Amino acid sequence: MATVTAPRVTFAPGKVEPFTFYDVDVKSTAAKPLTSDEVQTIINTWLTSFNWALKHGSATDVANVFLERGFWRDMLSLSWDFHTLEGRENIASFVGQHLSDSGLSNFELDSNRYVPRIVSMDEGYEMIQAFLTFETKVGKGTAVVRLVKDIHDERKPKAFNLYTCLDSLNGSEERLGSRRGQGVEHGQHEGRKSWKEKRALEQEFVDDEPTVVIVGGGQAGLTIAARLKMLGIKSLIIERNERVGDNWRKRYKFLVLHDPVYYDHLPYMKFPDFWPVFTPKDKLAEFFEFYASSLELNIWLESSLDASSYNDDTGEWTLNVTRKDGSMRVLHPRHVVQCTGHSGEPNIPHFEGENIFKGQIVHSSKHTTGANFAGMKAVVVGCCNSGHDIAQDFYEQGADVTMLQRSSTYVMSSENGLGEAFKGLYDETGPSVDLADHIFFSTPTKVYGITHQSLTKRIAELDSDILDGLTKAGFKLDYGYNGTGFLLKYYRRGGGYYLDVGCSKLIGDGKVKIKQGTNIKRFTEDSIEFEDGSSLKADIVVLATGYKNMRETGRKIFGDKVADRCRDVWGLDDEGELRTMWRDSGHPGFWFHGGNLSHCRFYSKLLALQILAEEKGLKPRRNAEDNQ
């Protein structure tokens, strides 16, 4: 056991939090590694204090089992929202408001699911990590605790951080395992219908209404539909494309996921063990189609939502949906989930002279392949994932390509970066996806903002050859907010980084050219003129300029009346939680769902539980007065 009195990074300006870590690699002759029995004794000591405080309803005593600057991240257990509480004062205040109503109680060690162990949150900082179970008045949940010793009170361990996440509602558990359907009704049934006939009726909602209508059938739409189905809630996906998976199938030809397969599994149906580490977009599209069919999700393809309104008095929507055959159905769900992609509408800037430009100008969302531009001059505006992928495509198809980098970009190689970030968690050696998700999301964003500083430095050292080549080529690098790398860039703005899968070497070798630090001033018939006075010939310009806020897509689909009641989507709130996504949107019965495959997998369950809680009368529904 080693005492650390001056962490390299503090949790509050001007304040150093002294505490003792439990060390795995003990170098001091005065200390020795903890045995498994000692680890369990430490956890049980903390659990006894915590459960006593909860039972007696003492918010102060609850807060005192944490470090002075400890963290509690709660997801739907204390309240019907997501909160990260920092410091005993904030923890005590929140617990005092919500403990009685929530009925949070009966925390127990879950060593069958996860053996308690000593883990490193950062270089040299080890803590005891354990999984727990708990109960509330309405359901059961999973908790993760990380324990250290406060040098002010050596007798008792303290929680560096606690994470509590509601898993299920009593009496409405997921229909899995022993709760699965029978698939047949034995005995005599006159007029019996086959499975196929019943599926056709179910999908069409001939004599029924969906409780939830989901707009968009990509990974967000599929995952929330799957979660709702397993909870017994009827849902319907409205998808404008011809086939499930077309949202990926129609993107640029050589797109491959930058995240590894271990991170990308969907709920209830993992990718098989033979699946490639990085998934080509057309292969992903095929899997989506298979997933929707296997889980018997209700989807209306080639359909559009043409009009919508919400009745505050009845709590119902009226949706006019045009079907593939031109017919119209009017639906009255209680909930609408917008799953149109967390990035929203394409952000398409306009420029002086673009109407006289004789080449092509397209947004990256409409780019398919550079094959038609061999021997021609291509310019890609933007230097994040899509911009790099498209530039590499142009080069490989024989075009002369230049990237316009207007500011700076964080770059890490997929191999080294994700290899380091996901080591032992989302990889071949990691735990189950469910456990990995709880471990990953149990860490508060602010803590990631500290631990990822050293992670980012470590990745940069491994990627030094790539980064040196980029710098020499004139590419401007950054290392994320306060040197924290890609994760907080993703959470704050949904971009600003590149997970390198090959384009960085092309830039370093001069095969993809860089135009840095200026903006487009105007277009001529065959060129781009820049604000720095230079110009560049171009036959094709791809605007990899990102997307607008998802709320603005909602405005386009549902109108101002709905969008004006909603909050902005994405980015971090004051507690470090993502704004509005998977949470109360500001409009009753209206939800936003999106993100990468990992976030769709994890948060879809929490969103489904909130919808279920409203339907069971456990969660109060927002009304018009709440917005005033």
N, C-alpha and C positions, 0 to 999 in steps of 0.2 A: 504494500500500500504506500503510495507516494503522495505527498502533500503539494498541491499547486496553489500558490498564493497570488500569482500574477499571471492570469491567462493572457495569451498573446493578443486576444481581442476581447474587449469588454462588452457587456450587454446593455450598458447605458452610458452616455457621455459622462466622463469623470468619475465613474464608479467601477471599482474592481470587486468582483464577487469571489471571496476566498472559499474554496471547498476542496475536499479530498476525493480523488478518483480511485477506483478499484482497478489496478493495473494488471494487464495480461503478461506483458514482458517486464518482469520485475528485475531491475538491474541493481537495486540497493540490497546489500547484505542484511540490512535491518528489516526488510520486508519479505513477505513470502506470498506466492499466489494463493488465492482463495480456493478451497475445495468446493465441490458441488453442494455438499451439505451446508457449508458456511454461506454460500450464495442463497440457498433456500431459506436459511434462518434469517438472513438480512431482509429478504422479501417479505417473509411472514411477519417480522417485526414491524415493517412499514404498513402492511395490510391491516394489522391489528389496530394501529393508531388511526388509520384512515377510516376503517369501518366503524370504529367507535365514534369518531367525529361525525360521520354521516348519520349514524343511528340517533345521536343526541341532538342533531340539527344545529350544530355549532359551526357557523361559517368561518369563524376565526380559527377554530381548531382544525377544520378542513384545510385552510390555507397554510397552517403551520407545518403540515407534512411536506410542504414544498420548500425549496430554497427561496430566499428572499426575492431573487429575481428569476424564479422558476416559471415554467410555462404549463398551461393546460389548454390543449386543443380539443374542443368538443364538437361532435357532429351529431346533432339531433337527440342527444341524451339528456342534457339539462334544459334545452329549449328546442324549438322547431326551427333551428337555424344553425349556421356554422360560426363558431367563435374561437379565437385564440386569445387567451388571457395571459398577460405577462405580469408577474409580480404578485406577492401575497395580497396586497391591497386590492388589486383588481379582481383576483380570484375570490377573495372573501366577499366583495361587493356583489359579484355575479352569483355566487353560490347562495348568498343570503336572499337574493331575489327569486331564485328558481329551484332550490333544493326541495322544498316542501311539495311544490306542484309536480316535480318530475319523479319523486320517489326513488331517486338514485340510491342503490343499496347493494349489499351482498357481493362485494368484490372478492373473487376467489382466484387463486393461481391456476392457470391452465397449462400445466406442464406436459400433459398428454399431446396437446396440439403443438407446443413449442417448448423445448427444453430451455429453461432460463440460462443465460450465458453472459459473459463479459464481452462487450462490444466497444469499438472505437468510433466515436462520433467525429473525431478529427485526429490528426497526428499526435499521439501521446496522451489523448484524453479518453480514458476508458470508463465505462459505466456498466452497471448491471442492467440488463434488458430482460423483461419478462412479459408474457401475454397473460391477460386476466379475462375473466368473464364477469358480468354484472347484470343487474336487473333494474328496470324502472317500473313505474305504475302500468305502463302500456306494452312493454316488450323486454327484450334481452339484447345484450350487446357485447362487443369485443373491446378490450382496452389494452394499451401498451404503456408500460411504465419504464422509465430509465432512472436509476437510483445512484446517488453519490452520498458522501458524508459531508455534512456541514461542520467545519472546524469549530464553530461556535457551540455545537451540540454533538459531541463525538458519540454519545450514547445511542443516537437514533439515525438511521438513514433518512435522506430527504429526496424528494422527487425533483430531478432536474427538469423532466417534463413528463406529463401524463396525457394520454390520448384516449378519448372515449368515443365510441362510434356505435350507434344503434344498428343492430343487425336484423331484427325481426319484430313484428307486432304480434302479441299474443292472440292465438286463434286464427291468424292469417299468415302462417309461415309459408315459405316458398314450396311449391308442389314438386319436390325433388325426392329421390330415394323412396322411402316407404310411403310418401304422400303422392307419388306419381299416379297418373290416370291409368285405368285398366285397359283402355283401347278397344274394349268389346263389352257388349251387354249379353251375357249368356241367357238362354231361355228362349221362349217363344215371343216374338214381337211382330204382330201383323203390320204390314207396310214398312218393314224394316228398311232403313237406308244404309248404304255402304259408307265406309269412311270417306271416300272420295265425294259422294253426294253430300254428306254432312259438311265437309270442308267447304264445298262450293256455296252452300247456304250461309255458313258462318262468315265466309269472306265477304259476301255481298250484303250482309246485314239486312236481309229481306224482311224479317219480322222483329228486328231489334235495332238498337242504337248503340254506337260505341260510347263508352264513358269518356274516353280520351281520343282526340284526333291529333295525329302527329304529322307535321308538315315537313317532309323531307325524308328520304329513305337511304341516306348514307350510314356511316357507322353510328352516328348519334341516334337517328331514327330507329335503326335495327336494335340497338342495345336497350333503349328505353322500352320499345315494344316487347322485347324478350323479357325484361324484368317485370313489366306489368302483367304479362301472360302468366308468369310463374306465381304471381300474387293473386291471380283470379280476376284481374280487371280487364275488361274488354277494350281493345284499342284498335285503331285503324290508321295506317300510314297512307298519306296522300303524296304520290311521287310523280313528277312531271315526265321523267324519262321513260323510255320504252322497256328497259330492263333494270332489275336491281343490280347495283354495281356500276351503272353508267356514269355516276359522278366521278368514279376513278377511271373507268374504261375510256372516257372521252378526253382525258388529260393528255399531256404531251407524251409522245410515243415511248420514250425511254425512261419514264419515271419509275423509280424504285424507292420503296420506303427507306428512310434514313435511320429509322429505329429498328432494333433487332426483334426477331420474332418472339423472344421471351417476354418482351415488354408489351406486345401487341395483341395478346390473346383476347378473344371475345368472351362474354359471359356464357357459361354452361357448355361451350363447345370450343375447346382449345384447337389451335392449329396442330396437325399431327406431327409426330417426332421426326418425320422425314422432310418436313417443310424447310425451305431455305432460310438462312439467317435473315436475309433482307428480301422482302417480298416485292416482286414486280407488280406494277399496278393492274395489269390485266389478270394476273393470277389472283390478286386480292379481290377483284371484281367477281371472278368466278366463285370464290369462296363465299362472298356476301350472298350471292344468289342461292347457293347451296344452304347456307345458314338460315336464310329466310324461309326456305322451303322446309327444312328439317324441323325448325321450331314452330312451323305452322303459323307464321305471322300474317296478319291480314293487311294486304297492300292493294291499293288501287293504282295501277300504273297508267302512265299517259293521262293523268288527271290533274286538274288545276283547281285551286281555291279561288273563286272569282269574286266572292263578296262575303263579308263577315260582320257580325254585330254581337254585342254582349248585353245581357239583361241583368242589371245589378239586383233586381228584385227576385228573380227566379234562380240566379246563379247559373244560367245556361247560355251557351253560345248558339247562334244561328249561322250555319256555314252553307254557302251555295257552292257545290262541287260539280264541275263539268267533267264527265267521264270520257273515255276514249271514243265511244260511239257518238258523242255529241249530246247525250242525254244529261239531265241535271238531277242531282240528288240534294235534298236539303237535310242537313244533319243538325242535331241538338246535343252536342257533348257538354259535359261539365268542365272539361279541361282541354286546353290546346297546348301542345308542346312544339315550339319552333326549333327545328333541327336542320337548318339550312346552311350549316357551317359556321363555326364561331367567328370567322373572319368577316362575314357579311358580304355586302356588295363590293365588286371590284372598285378599287380606287383608281380612276382613270383621269390623270391630269390632261389639260388641253393647252395647246401652244399656238402662238402666233405663226401663221403660215402653214399649219398642218393641212389645210384644205388644198394647198397647191403642191404639196409633196407628192411626187409621182410613185414613190415606193409604198410599202404597206406599214401601217401602224396598228399593232394589236396588243391587247392586254395579255399577260402571261396565262390567264385562265382560258384563253381562246387559242393559245399556241399548241400545235400538234407535233410537228417535226420540222427540222431544218433541211430535210432532204431536197426540197424544191429550190434551195438557195445555194447549191454548190457553186463555187467560183464567184459568189456575190458577196457584198459587204453587209454584215449584220451588226446591229448595235443593241445591246441589252441594257436597259435602264433599271438599275437596282442590283444589289449584291448580297442577297440572302439566299436561302435554299433554292427557290425556284429560279432566280436569276443565274446562279451558278450552273444548275442542271441544264438550263436552256442554252447557256453559252457553250457548255461542253458538247451538247447535242449539235449546235451549229458547227463547231470545230470538227467534230467527228464526221459530219456530213459534207465537209469540204468547203465551208464558208470562211471568209475572213471576218473574224468577230472581235468586237471591242465591247468591254463592259464599262458603263458609266457608274462610278461610285461617288455618290454625292456627299456622304459623311464618312462613317467608319463602321466596321463590321467585326463581330467576334467570330473567330474561326477555330474549330478544333476538328481533328480527324475523327471520323466515325469509329475507326478501329481503336484508337487510343482514348478518345474522349469518352465514348459510351462504355468502352471496356473498363475504364477507371470508375466512372460514375455509377455503373450498374454492377460492379464486381461483387460476386457473392449474393446478389439480390435478384436481378433479372439476367441470369445466364444459365449455362448448363448445370452449374453446381448449386444454384439457388434453391430456396424453399418453394412451396406451392405458390401459384400466382396470388391466391387469396392472402396468404401470409405476407408475401412480398409487398402487396398493396398496402396492407395495414402498417408494415414497417416504414414504407416510403412516405405515406401520407400522414403518419403519426408525427413526423418532424415538422415543427412550425416553420413557416417561410422565413422568419427572422433568423432562426437557427441555421437554415440552409444558407442564408446570407453571410453567415460566419464560417461555417465549415467548408463552403464551396470556394472560399478564397484560397485556401491551401490546395484544394482539389484543382482549381483552375491553374495555379502555378505548376502543379505536378504534371498536368496535361500539357501545358505549354513547353515544359522541358522535354517531354516525349515527342512533341511535335516541332521541335526547334528547327529542323531542316525545312519543313514546310513553311513555317512562319518567317524564317530568314529569307526564303525565296520570294514570298509575297512582299515583304518589306522592300527588297531590292527592286522588285517590279513596280514599286510606287503604290502598292495597295495599302490603305490605311487600316490598321488593326486597332481594336479595343479589346478589353477583357471583361466587358459587362459592367453592370452597376457595382461600383466599389470593388471591382476585380472578382466578381462572383460568377462569371461565365454565362452559360446559355440559359439556365433554368429561370432565373429572375427576369431575364429579357423576355422569355416566353410568357411569363406570367404578367409582366408589366405592359408589354406591347404586342405580344404574339409573333414577334420576329426580331430582326436585327442581328441574326447569326447565320452561320453556314456550318453544317455538319459535313465536313469534306469527304467526298467519295471519289475524288479524282481531279476536279477542276483546279484545285490550288496548285498542283504541279504544273498544269498547263499554263497557268498564269506565271508561275515562277520561271518556266522555260520560255516565256515570251510567245507561246502559241495562242494564248488568249490575251489580248492587250487590255490595258487599264487606262481609262480616262478618269482622273480623280479630282475631287474638290471643287467642282463647278456644276452649274445647272444649265439646262437647255434654255436658250433665249428665244430662238425661232427656228422654223424649218424653211428651207428653200425648195426648189423643185427636186434637187438630188442630194441635199446635204442637211446637216444639223449645224446650226451656229450656236456657240456656247457663250455664257456670260463673261468668260475670260478672254473673249475675242478670237478664239480658235474655232475651227470648223472640222467637220468629219463627213465624208461621203457615206451614204447609206442607201441600201435597197430595201431593207426590212428593219423595223424598230420594234422591239418587244418591251412593253412597259411592265416590268416586274416590280410594280409600285404598291403592292399590297392590297388591302381591303379596308372597307369602312367598318364602323362599329355595327355589330349584329342587330342592334336596336333599329338601325336605319333600314335593314332588310325587313324587319318587322313593320316598319312604317310603310314600306312599299307594298307589302302583302296585306296588312290589316288596317292600314290607314292611320291618320294622325291621332284619332281619338284613343286608339289603343297605345300607340307608341309614346304619346305624351304622358301617359300614366306610368310608363316603364322607366326604369333607371338605365344608365349606360351599362353596357356589358363588357366584361373582361377588365383587366387591370386589378390592382390590389387596393383593398380598403385599408382603413387605419390599423386594423388588427392583422393585416397580411393575408386575409382571405380574398379569394377571387370575387369580384363584384358581380352580383345578380345571377351568374350562371348557376343552375341547379338549385336556386334559392327563390324566395319571394321576389318576383320581378317588379312589384309595384302595382301590377294589375291582377285582380282576382282571377283564378283559373287560367293563368297564362304563364308559361314557363319557357326558359331558354335552356337548351342542352347542346353541347358540342365539345370540340377539342380533339386531341389526337386519340388514337385507339385506346391507349392506357386510361386516359381521363374519362373517356366515354364508358369504358368498362366499369371503373370504380364508382363514378358519381351517378351513373344511371340507377344504381340500386338505391342511393340516398334520395334521388328525385322520386323514384317510384314509391318509396316508403312515405314521403310527404303527401303524395297524391292519395295513397291508400289511407293515410291518417285522416285526411279531409273527408274521404268517403265514409269512414267509420265514425266521424264526428269527434275524433280525438284531437284534431288540430283546427283551431279557429280559422275561418276563411276571411281574408281581407275583404273589406267592403269599401264603398265609395268614400265614406267619411274618413277612412284611414289615409287618404291622399290629400286631405285638406289641411 
